[in-house]
Amino acid sequence: MEPLVTRLRRTGFAAVAFATALSPSAYDPAARRVAARQIYFSAWQALPGFTLVCALVSWVLIRIVIRSSNDYGLSAYALELTVRVMVLELIPLFAAFFVGLRSGAAINTQVVQMHIRGELDALQRAGRDPLRHELVPRVIGSAVAVMLLAFLNCAVALVLTYYEMYGISPWGLAQFLRITGEVFDPVATVGLGLKTLLFGIAVAVIPITSALAVPRRERMAPVAVLRGMVGLVLALVAIEGVFLAISYV
C-alpha cells in the first residue's frame, strides 16, 4: 500500500502544477522551450509510428467487436459498442501508457539527477523558480502529448469503424453520425476530456514526485525510476477504473 504521505505529496504537487499552468506568467520563453521539447519528444517525434500501430490494433479490435456483435445477434449495437470500447476507453489509456513508457521514465531520470546533484536548489538560489521553469513545463508537455495522441487516434478509430461498418459508401454517414452523437453526449464528452487530462498529468506528476522523494544518493536513482513507473501504472489503472465505475455502474 502506498504511504498516505506520498499520496498527499503527489496530490499537492498536482494541484500546485495545475494552478501554475493556469497562470500566464508561467509561460516565459524558458518554460515554453521545456514544454515544447517535452511535447516534441513525447508526441510529435513518435506520432507516425504510434498512429500506425494504434490504427492496426484498433482495426483488429474493431473487427472483433463488430463480428462478435453480429454473431450474438447484437448487430444493432455493434457501432455503439465499438465506439464506447475503442474511443472512450482503450485508446486514451493506450496513449497514456505509451507516453508514460516513452517519457515518464525519462522525466523521472532527469528530475532525480537534478535533485541528487542539487541543480534544483541552485536554480532557486539563482532566482529562478524550479517549479515554474523545470517541473511544471514537463507536466504541461506530457498532458498535451497524451491528449494529442489520444484525440488524434480516436478520430482515426472512428474513420476505421465507419469503413468496417459501411465500406466507402456515404449512405451510412447519417446513421453513423446519429449513433456516435448519442454516444458522445455532453457527460461522456466531458468525461473523456477530463480522463485524458488526468492521464496526461499523472504521466509527469508521479515520476517527478517519486524523483524528489528519494535521498540525494546516486544509488537511489534507479529506485526512484522504478517507484515512479510502478506508481504511474497503478495510477492510470485507478483513473480508468474510477471512470468506468462512474460511467457504467
N, C-alpha and C positions, 0 to 999 in steps of 0.2 A: 504494500500500500504506500502510495506517495505521501511523504510527510505533509501535514497541513501547512506548515510554514512555507514549503516550496510552492504549493498551490497558490497560497496567498501572494507570494512574491511574483509568480507568473501573472496572476490576475492584476496585481498592482502595476506591473510593468506594461501589460497590455493596455490598461486604462490610460496610463501616462503617455504611451506611444500614440494611442488614438487621439488624445487631446492635443498632443504636439502636432500630429499630422493635420489637424484642422486649423492650425494657426498659420496664417500667411507668412509670418516671419520665419517659419521653419524651412521655407523653400529658397534659401540663398544659393548662390552658384555652387558652393562646395557640396551642400546637401543634395542638390539636383544631380550633380555628377555621380555621387554614390548611388542614388536611387536609379539613375539611368543605366549605370553599369550593372546593377542588380537585375533590372528588367531585361537588359540585353543578354546577360549570361543565363538567366533562369528561363526566359521565354523566347525571345526573338531568335537567338542563336540556335535553339533546338526546335523551333516551330515547324519546319518542314518535316523532319523525322518524326516528331511526336504526332503531328497531324496524320501522317501516312499510317503509322502504327495504330493510332486511335481509330482511324477510318476502317482499317482492316478488321480490327477487333469488333468495332461497332457493327460492321456489316455481317459478320458471323453471328453475333448475338441477336441482331435484328431478325435474321433468317430463322434462328432457333425459336425466338419468341413467336413470330408470325406463324410458322409452320406448326408449332405446338398448339397454338390457339386454334388453328384450323382443325387439327387432328382431334381436339377435345370439344369441338363444336362451339368454340368461343370466337369465331371469326369476326363477329360484330365488335368484339372488344380488342382485337389484335392491335389496331393502331394506337388506341389509348394505352394499352399495356406496354407497348414498345416505347412510346414517348415517356411514360412515367418511369419505366425501368432504366432506360438509357440516359435520357436528358436530365431528368430530375434527380437521379440518384448516382448512377455509375460514373458518368463522365466527369462531373465535378470532383468526385472522390479520386478518380484516376489521375486527374490533373494535379490535385493536391499531393498525392503520393509521388508523382513524377517530380514536381518542383521540390518537394521535401528531400527526395533522394539526390537530386541534382545539385541543389544549392543549400539545403538545410545543413548538411554536414560541412559544406564549405563555410557557411556563415559561422557555424559553431567553432570550427578550427580557427578562422580568422579572429573571432572575438576572444576566444580563450588565449590565443597567443598575445593579443594586445593586452589582455587582463594580466597574464603572467609577467609580461615584460614591463608592465607599468605604463604602457603607452596611453591608456585612457586617463590615468592620473596626470600624465604630462600634458595632455591636451587641456585638462581642467586648469592646470597651473598656468598654461599659456593664454588663458582667457577664452578658450573655445569649449563649448558645451559638448562633451562626447555623446550625450543622449541625442542632441539635436543634429550633430554633424556626422555621426558614425552609426548609431544604433537605429534610430527611427527611420532614416532613409532606407536601410535594409528591410525594415518591416514594410514600408510603403512599396518598395520594389517587389518584394515577394508577394504581397497582396495583389498588386497589379498583374504580376506574372500569372498567378493562379487564375484570376478572373479572366484574363485574356485567353489563356489556353482553354479554359472550361467553356466559355461562351462561344468561342470560335468553333470548337469541336462539337458543341451542342448543335450549332447550325449545320455543320457537316452531317451529323447524325440524322437530323430532320430531313435533309435532302436525300440521304440514303434510304430512310424509311419510306419516303414518298416513292422513290424509284422501285423499291421492293414491293410496295403495295399496288402501285398503278403503272409502273413502267414509265415510258416517256410521254404518255398521253396526258394532255392538260385537263381532261374531263374529270379527273378525280380531285382537282385542286379545291373546289368548293367544299366537298366533304372533308378533305384533309384540313383545311383552314378552320372549319367548324369544330371538328373534334379536338384539334390541338388548341383552339381557343378555349374550349371547355376545360382542357387540362390546365392550361396556363391562366387560371383565374387570378384575381389580384392577390389572394392569400398565397397560392403556390408560387407566383412570380416573385413576390417579396421574400418568401421563404427561400427560394433558390438563390436570390441575390445575397441574402443575409448569410446563408450557409456557406456559400462560396467565399464571401468576405472573411468569415471566421476561419475557414480553411487557410486562406492566404495569410492572415495574421498569425495563426498558430505555427505555420511553416517557419517563421522567423523568430517569433517571441520565445518559443520553447527552447530552440538551440541557444539563443542569446542568454536567457536566464540560466540555463544549465552551464554555460561557459563562465558566467560571472559568479556562480555559486561555489566553484572549486577553489581550494587553496592555491596560492601562487607558487606552484612547483611544476616543473616541466613534465614530470611523470604523471601528473593529473590530467594532462591534455586529452589522452585517449579516453580516460574515464568520462570526461565532460562530453566528448562526442558521442560515446555510447549511451550515456544517460539521456542526452538530448534527442537522439534518434528513437530510442525506446519510448520516451515521453511523447514524442511527436506522433508516433504510430498510435499510441493509446488515445491521444487527444483527438486525432482525426476520426478514429472509430467511435469515440464517445460522442463527438459532434454529430456524426452521421446517425448514430443510434437515437440521440435525442430528437432529431428532426423526423426520423422515421416514426418514433413514438407519437410525436405531436400530430403528424400527418395522417397516420393510419390506425391509431389505437383509439 
